[in-house]
Amino acid sequence: MELKDLQPAGLREGESSVGGNTMKVEIEPYSCVSSGNCLMVAPKVFDQDPEDGRVILLTEEPAAEQRGNVDKAIFLCPAQAIAWAEEDQS
């Protein structure tokens, strides 16, 4: 089994923990331990800094078809450096 095949508990393939709400991806790059799990499961959303390997966010608002991959990245991040956050509508 490969990392990309893992699925957070309670979600079916292609489903996301984010419903219809407007959500953004948030990262804490200084918490990142450079495992690269996020890049392996969501390469359209995450990259790694070539100098230190820390996570780089390519888009705060990934396309709907990428939301499940972001959930996987959150689940697989050993440093818990990735999270969903509600967009501030004010």
C-alpha angles and dihedrals in degrees: 000000000000128000091250089060095057117104128196112250115271096023127101122216109289094016123117134205086230112086123192093310121118103253134172131204114243126194134192101209094184090057091051116112094195097245092146094218091127092054092049094054101032111025092158090060105033138041134171129245106249092220103049105007095238120149120274119196112225095185132010092203109044121196116268092255090058097053094088090052090051089052088053091049090051090049093048099043106111092198096046087232095145128068144155116248129187113249112248106244095190 
